[in-house]
Amino acid sequence: MIASAEWKKGRLFDGRSESGHTIHFDGTAEHAAGPSPMEAVLAALCGCTSVDVVSILEKKREPLEGLVVTADAEQAVEAPRVFTKIHLTYRIRGKVSQKAAEDAVALSKNKYCSVSKMLEKSAAISYAVEYES
């Protein structure tokens, strides 16, 4: 896997992925032109675990109608400002069995989500599952 970041001006950068996608990073306090790199990491965690949970529930033939994963994180006060705590909330819509949902989330956190496994080296990661019918 290959990625790059190119400085554009000020604190603005264009990140590029090997697959040809661009992410505009904004290192200013306002983050008006794009996420900060740390915000992007947190969004990547939500995306990574979402992919896992949807895949697992589809394999179990659960009637998933929607999934939103949100993250609330705390960072160290001093540099490097690594994440120290992350709480994920999984909002599941559909008539998915509670056991299937809990199993899918646990499997993602404990086995499949590469982003989660990297972040747990510095951050305590907790989660909650909420259900909407």
C-alpha positions as CSV (number, residue, x, y, z in Angstrom):
1,M,0.0,0.0,0.0
2,I,1.3,3.4,-0.9
3,A,0.1,6.9,0.1
4,S,1.4,10.4,-0.2
5,A,0.7,13.9,1.0
6,E,1.5,17.1,-0.9
7,W,1.7,20.5,0.7
8,K,-0.5,22.9,-1.1
9,K,-0.2,26.2,1.0
10,G,-0.3,27.3,4.6
11,R,-1.5,24.2,6.5
12,L,-3.4,22.6,3.6
13,F,-2.3,19.3,2.2
14,D,-3.7,16.8,-0.4
15,G,-3.4,13.2,0.7
16,R,-3.5,10.6,-2.1
17,S,-4.1,6.9,-1.9
18,E,-2.7,4.2,-4.1
19,S,-6.2,3.7,-5.5
20,G,-6.3,7.3,-6.8
21,H,-8.4,9.0,-4.2
22,T,-7.7,12.4,-2.7
23,I,-8.3,13.7,0.9
24,H,-7.8,17.4,1.6
25,F,-6.2,17.8,5.0
26,D,-6.5,21.0,6.9
27,G,-4.1,21.5,9.7
28,T,-5.6,24.8,10.8
29,A,-7.7,25.2,13.9
30,E,-10.8,25.7,11.8
31,H,-10.5,22.6,9.6
32,A,-12.6,24.5,7.0
33,A,-11.0,22.8,3.9
34,G,-11.0,19.3,5.2
35,P,-10.4,17.1,8.2
36,S,-7.3,17.2,10.3
37,P,-5.1,14.1,9.9
38,M,-6.3,12.9,13.4
39,E,-10.0,13.5,12.4
40,A,-9.3,11.4,9.3
41,V,-7.9,8.6,11.5
42,L,-11.0,8.6,13.6
43,A,-13.2,8.6,10.6
44,A,-11.1,5.7,9.2
45,L,-11.8,3.8,12.4
46,C,-15.5,4.3,12.0
47,G,-15.3,3.2,8.3
48,C,-13.2,0.2,9.0
49,T,-15.4,-1.2,11.8
50,S,-18.5,-0.4,9.7
51,V,-17.3,-2.5,6.8
52,D,-16.7,-5.4,9.2
53,V,-20.0,-5.2,10.9
54,V,-22.0,-5.0,7.7
55,S,-20.1,-7.9,6.2
56,I,-20.5,-10.1,9.2
57,L,-24.3,-9.3,9.5
58,E,-24.8,-10.0,5.8
59,K,-23.0,-13.4,6.1
60,K,-25.4,-14.2,9.0
61,R,-28.3,-13.1,6.8
62,E,-29.5,-10.5,9.3
63,P,-32.0,-7.9,8.0
64,L,-29.7,-4.9,8.4
65,E,-31.3,-1.7,7.1
66,G,-28.9,0.9,8.4
67,L,-25.7,1.4,10.4
68,V,-24.1,4.6,11.7
69,V,-20.9,4.4,13.7
70,T,-19.8,7.4,15.7
71,A,-16.6,7.9,17.6
72,D,-16.0,10.2,20.6
73,A,-12.2,10.4,21.3
74,E,-9.9,12.0,23.8
75,Q,-6.3,13.0,23.0
76,A,-3.2,13.4,25.1
77,V,-2.7,16.9,26.3
78,E,1.0,17.0,25.3
79,A,2.6,16.1,21.9
80,P,2.4,13.7,20.4
81,R,-1.4,14.1,20.9
82,V,-2.3,10.4,20.4
83,F,-5.8,9.2,21.2
84,T,-6.0,8.0,24.7
85,K,-9.7,7.0,24.8
86,I,-12.2,6.2,22.1
87,H,-15.8,5.4,22.5
88,L,-17.7,4.0,19.5
89,T,-21.4,4.0,19.3
90,Y,-23.0,1.6,16.7
91,R,-26.6,2.6,15.7
92,I,-28.1,-0.4,14.0
93,R,-31.4,-0.2,12.1
94,G,-33.4,-3.2,11.2
95,K,-34.7,-6.3,12.8
96,V,-31.2,-7.6,13.5
97,S,-30.9,-9.9,16.5
98,Q,-29.1,-8.4,19.5
99,K,-26.8,-11.4,19.7
100,A,-25.8,-11.2,16.1
101,A,-25.1,-7.4,16.4
102,E,-23.1,-7.8,19.6
103,D,-21.1,-10.7,18.1
104,A,-20.4,-8.7,14.9
105,V,-19.2,-5.6,16.8
106,A,-17.0,-7.7,19.1
107,L,-15.5,-9.6,16.1
108,S,-14.7,-6.3,14.4
109,K,-13.0,-4.9,17.5
110,N,-11.2,-8.0,18.6
111,K,-10.2,-9.6,15.3
112,Y,-10.9,-7.9,12.0
113,C,-10.6,-4.1,12.2
114,S,-7.0,-3.2,11.4
115,V,-7.5,0.4,12.4
116,S,-8.9,-0.5,15.7
117,K,-6.0,-3.0,16.4
118,M,-3.5,-0.2,15.6
119,L,-5.2,2.4,17.7
120,E,-5.7,0.2,20.8
121,K,-1.9,0.3,21.3
122,S,-2.4,3.9,22.7
123,A,-6.1,4.2,23.3
124,A,-8.7,2.4,25.4
125,I,-11.5,1.6,23.0
126,S,-15.0,1.0,24.3
127,Y,-18.3,0.7,22.5
128,A,-22.0,0.6,22.9
129,V,-24.7,-0.8,20.5
130,E,-28.0,1.0,20.0
131,Y,-31.0,-0.4,18.1
132,E,-33.6,1.4,16.0
133,S,-36.4,-0.6,14.6
